[in-house]
Amino acid sequence: MTTPSTLNDPAALAAAVRRGERRALARAITLIESTRPDHRVRADALLTALLPHTGNSVRIGISGVPGVGKSTFIEAFGLHVIGRGHKVAVLAVDPTSQRTGGSILGDKTRMVDLSRDDGAFIRPSPAGATLGGVARRTREAMLICEAAGFDVVIVETVGVGQSETAVADMVDLFLLLLLPAGGDELQGIKKGIVELADLVVVNKADGDLAATARHTVADYRHALTLLRHEADWRVPVLSCSAITRAGIDAVWETVGEHRAAMVAAGRRSARRAEQARAWLWSEIRESLVESLRRHPDVRAALPDLEARVTAGTLVPAAAARTLLERFLGRPVGTVD
């Protein structure tokens, strides 16, 4: 049973997570999301203990514009997958206010039935300053959920448009959810998020939109033939209704087909290895920026340099070079 002392001991917390204790799971994710230096030390110890018990889940990233029905789709999809004997974890990333730094974190209220199911775990997290539609610690949260026994992990991105690409670097399958539309909407297929999708699903294929959805599916199937994709996987375009649950079973079947194709081609392990490498460099970049901001010489010089840059009396590149030199304690060499 989880006790207050257990929550403060990484080894004991890891054991509680492995037993599937919900309080321990929530506490573990809170710990890895903390920015306190002492918490980061404990978080690293926790993840090291859990790492051998991770990697066995199906990782699915889901993105789409606001209003496409991501939460409704995830609830219907999650309940369907649980009905097939799986355990589903949903890591939902909410947008963070640039003014107040706050987030609503209301995903559980939009997935009421799924949140009540014993086979599901829903964790909303603020995006913070991290770009790409995900939170900085989403990858680590995925590992914790896997160690807790969840064999399907879904990452729901913020959903703000073509920039939602970071999730593709941390999942096995990237699912793009679309609204029934046509014509000019297809212009967005040329570059960006559609090229990264492993599966395209047109939601809200019901009622008056059913016919429009069929046309959208046909249009995207044709348009996707113009894009380059892996030889061992041709991106399917499906339709569904998250409200009526029609077509949800086909989406899950396609997820299984994609997994089988990737394993057969040897690409699943290669993809995860490359994702681990990308994770390493992402962490290096963000940690370096944090360290730079905390450096006393940088903090002392930053207000004046920022004021001069905003006033237009100093070039940003020169200000950045000055700060880097203060951080490194030596001149910054030029790049040819």
Protein Blocks (a to p, Z undefined) as FASTA:
>chain_A
ZZfklmmmmklmmmmmmnopaklmmmmmmmmmpcbfklmmmmmmmmmmmmmmgojaccdd
ddddehilmmmmmmmmmmmmmmnopacdddddddddfklopafklmlmmmmmlmmpmkbc
cddddekjaghhiafklmmmmmmmmmnopabdcdddebnajklmmlmmmcfbdcdddddd
ehjlmmmmmgcjllmpcbdcdehiahjllmmmmmmmmmmmmmmmmpccdfkbccdddddd
fknopoklmmmmmmmmmmmmmmmnopmmmmmmmmmmmmmmmmmmmmmmmmmmmpmklmmm
mmmmmmmmmnopacfklmmmmmmmmmnopacdddZZ
